[in-house]
């Protein structure tokens, strides 16, 4: 046994340190992502300040800035406050009395599950939405790797919390009416996945700070424009 171990290790430790390197890499990339987001917010504030100063001397810039301010709330680029609901999704317990043919994928929250809740809340008339601590808009992509959620370069572990501002009754009804959410609830009953919906009272959502890349866009009627 000692000889086999020495031959296999070839002078190195038998316990692979790949997991440690991956963990360190993830931590490094998360810190870099947070710094990049902070730099982006700082530069965006500087650009806004420059635009407003320019608007003092140029009526066209001032008018464009006023239109942008009016559209900011509707597009998610301004904080939003109001009543709503918060949905929490979580993996099944690590220990449980599961059927023998249970697949590990049956016990974790998937990208499609988070997207199903998000889509249902939008369909229920959500005025704004936040996943974990980040504001999302209609073009935001939900991506999962394993049982972790990646949102704008930040990695989150379950439970995943989705907060939506809107009519609580309509939002709850949309969740109940969603076929995809109904499928997830079946796994909640059969495997113990987490699913909870509660009112938020007055929730405050931050402004969206990510990038927006449009392939196709249509200008909405601006009720504030003469």
URFENHU-V658737 format. One record per pair of residues at least 12 apart in sequence whose C-alpha atoms are under 10 Angstrom apart, sorted by the first residue. I is the first residue (numbers start at 0). J is the second residue. Records with the same first field share a line. If there is no record, write none. Layout:
BEGIN
I=J  J
END
This chain:
BEGIN
25=153  154
26=153  154
28=152  153  154
29=152  153  154
30=152  153
31=152  153
32=151  152  153  154
33=151  152  153
35=152
36=151  152  153  208  209
37=208
39=208  209  210
40=208  209
43=208
47=64
50=63  64
51=64  65
62=224
65=223  224
66=221  223  224
69=221  222  223  224
70=219  221  222  223
71=206  207
72=126  127  206  207
73=126  127  136
74=126  127  136  137  206  207
75=126  127  128  134  135  136  137  204  205  206  207  208
76=134  135  136  205  206  207  208  209
77=134  204  205  206  207  208
78=127  134  203  204  205  206  207
79=126  127  128  134  164  202  203  204  205  206
80=126  127  164  165  200  201  202  203  204  205
81=126  127  163  164  165  166  199  200  201  202  203  204
82=163  164  165  166  167  198  199  200  201  202  203
83=125  126  127  128  162  163  164  165  166  167  168  169  170  171  197  198  199  200  201  202  203
84=120  125  128  161  162  163  164  165  166  167  168  170  171  196  197  198  199  200  201  202
85=128  129  130  160  161  162  163  164  167  170  171  195  196  197  198  199  200  202
86=113  116  117  120  130  158  159  160  161  162  163  171  174  193  194  195  196  197  198  199
87=113  116  130  131  157  158  159  160  161  162  193  194  195  196  197
88=107  108  109  112  113  116  157  158  159  160  161  183  187  192  193  194  195  196
89=106  107  108  109  146  156  157  158  159  160  187  191  192  193  194  195
90=104  105  106  107  108  109  146  156  157  158  159  187  190  191  192  193  194
91=103  105  106  107  108  186  187  190  191  192  193
92=106  107  190  191  192  193
93=106
95=190  191
96=190  191
97=189  190  191
98=189  190
101=190
104=145  146
105=186  187  189  190  191  192
106=146  186  187  189  190  191  192  193
107=145  146  147  157  186  190  191  192  193
108=143  145  146  147  148  157  158  159  183  186  192  193
109=142  143  144  145  146  147  148  183
110=140  141  142  143  144  145  146  147  148  149
111=141  142  143  179  180  183
112=179  180  182  183  184
113=130  141  142  143  148  159  160  161  180  183
114=140  141  142  179  180
115=174  177  178  179  180  181  182  183
116=161  173  174  177  179  180  183
117=129  130  135  137  141  161  162  163  174  180
118=137  173  174  177  179  180
119=170  171  172  173  174  175  176  177  178  179  180
120=161  162  163  164  165  167  169  170  171  172  173  174  177
121=136  137  163  164  165  170  173  174
122=169  170  173  174  177
123=163  165  166  167  168  169  170  171  172  173  174  176  177
124=163  164  165  166  167  169  170  173
125=162  163  164  165  166  167  169  170
126=163  164  165  166
127=162  163  164  165  203  204  205  206  207
128=161  162  163  164  165  203  204  205  207
129=160  161  162  163  164  203  204  205  206  207
130=148  150  155  159  160  161  162  163  204
131=148  150  155  156  157  158  159  160  161  162
132=150  155  160  161  162  204  205
133=150  151  153  161  162  204  205  206  207  208  209
134=161  162  163  204  205  206  207  208  209
135=150  151  161  204  205  206  207  208  209
136=206  207  209  211
138=211  212  213
139=151  209  210  211
142=154
143=155  156
146=158
147=159
150=209
151=208  209  210
157=193
158=193  194
159=193  194
160=194  195  196
161=196
162=196  197  198  199  202  203  204
163=198  199  202  203  204
164=198  199  200  201  202  203  204
165=202
167=197  198  199  200
168=198
171=196  197  198
174=196
180=194
END
